[in-house]
Amino acid sequence: QVQLVESGGGLVQAGGSLRLSCAASGRTFGIYTMAWFRQAPGKEREFVAVIRWGDRSTSYTDSVKGRFAISRDNAKNTVYLQMNSLKPEDTAVYYCAGTEYYTLSRQNSSYNYWGQGTQVTVSS
């Protein structure tokens, strides 16, 4: 089993920055891809960014391109989401997800490990 624990959420003003962290523990050697998703109140969970462990390939949803950056630290089994120029519409619970598949999938169903989520609130 793999456990994912997010941290780093909080309240920030529009234009500000936050860095989210997701620490993986357990059978982490089987994880090849990790991603961030978010869910705003009353909306479905949506893809934000993904990174493949092997070649560090990344992919982002259009609304965060140029503002968010996903990265990972192999030694710490941790993936990060640096969020800059935050907007009120970025307000959501952010979830970390992992899968044993080598993929850049944007689908919820592709990921079988999920964290508990961390709240990000951007005030205008």
C-alpha positions in Angstrom: 0.0 0.0 0.0 1.0 3.6 -0.6 0.0 6.5 1.6 0.0 10.1 0.3 -0.1 13.1 2.7 -0.6 16.6 1.4 0.5 19.8 3.1 1.0 23.5 2.4 -2.5 24.7 1.8 -3.9 27.9 3.3 -5.4 31.3 2.7 -3.6 33.7 0.3 -4.5 36.9 -1.5 -4.9 37.0 -5.2 -1.5 37.3 -6.9 0.2 35.4 -4.1 2.0 32.1 -4.0 1.8 28.8 -2.2 3.7 25.5 -2.5 1.9 22.3 -1.9 3.8 19.1 -0.9 2.7 15.5 -1.1 4.8 13.0 0.8 4.5 9.3 -0.3 5.2 6.4 2.1 4.8 2.7 2.0 5.4 0.8 -1.2 6.6 3.9 -3.1 8.9 1.9 -5.4 5.8 1.0 -7.4 4.8 4.6 -8.1 5.7 5.9 -11.6 3.4 8.8 -12.0 2.0 11.4 -9.6 -0.5 14.2 -10.2 -2.4 17.0 -8.6 -6.2 17.4 -8.9 -8.5 19.9 -7.3 -12.2 20.2 -6.4 -14.0 23.4 -5.9 -17.3 23.5 -4.0 -20.2 22.2 -6.2 -17.8 21.1 -8.9 -16.3 17.9 -10.1 -12.7 17.0 -9.3 -10.5 18.3 -12.1 -6.9 17.6 -13.3 -4.3 20.2 -12.5 -0.8 18.7 -13.3 1.1 15.4 -13.6 4.7 14.3 -13.5 6.2 11.0 -14.6 8.9 9.7 -12.3 11.3 8.3 -14.9 11.7 11.1 -17.5 10.2 13.9 -15.5 7.7 14.6 -18.3 4.9 17.0 -17.1 1.5 18.1 -18.3 -0.8 20.9 -17.1 -4.3 22.0 -17.5 -4.5 25.1 -19.6 -5.8 27.3 -16.8 -2.6 26.9 -14.8 0.0 26.9 -17.5 2.7 29.4 -16.8 1.6 29.9 -13.2 1.9 26.4 -11.6 4.9 24.1 -11.7 5.0 20.4 -10.6 8.2 18.9 -9.5 9.5 15.9 -7.4 12.2 14.9 -5.1 13.1 11.3 -5.5 15.1 11.1 -2.3 12.2 12.4 -0.2 9.5 10.6 -2.2 7.7 13.9 -2.4 6.0 15.8 -5.2 5.5 19.6 -5.1 3.1 22.0 -6.7 4.4 25.6 -6.8 1.5 27.9 -7.4 2.2 31.5 -8.4 -0.1 34.4 -9.5 -3.0 32.7 -7.7 -6.5 33.7 -8.6 -9.8 33.4 -6.7 -10.8 30.7 -9.2 -7.9 28.5 -8.0 -9.8 28.1 -4.7 -10.4 24.4 -4.1 -9.3 21.3 -2.2 -6.1 20.1 -3.8 -5.5 16.3 -3.9 -2.3 14.4 -4.6 -2.7 11.2 -6.6 -0.4 8.3 -7.6 -0.4 5.3 -9.9 1.9 2.4 -10.8 1.3 3.2 -14.5 3.8 5.1 -16.6 1.4 7.7 -17.9 0.5 11.4 -18.2 -3.2 10.7 -17.7 -5.6 13.4 -16.7 -8.3 11.0 -15.7 -9.3 10.5 -12.1 -9.8 6.8 -12.8 -6.2 6.3 -13.8 -5.0 6.9 -10.2 -5.5 4.4 -7.4 -3.7 6.2 -4.6 -5.1 9.5 -3.2 -4.3 11.9 -0.4 -6.8 13.4 2.0 -6.6 16.8 0.3 -5.5 20.3 1.4 -7.6 23.5 1.2 -6.4 26.4 -0.9 -8.3 29.6 -0.6 -7.5 32.7 -2.7 -9.1 35.9 -1.6 -9.8 38.7 -4.1 
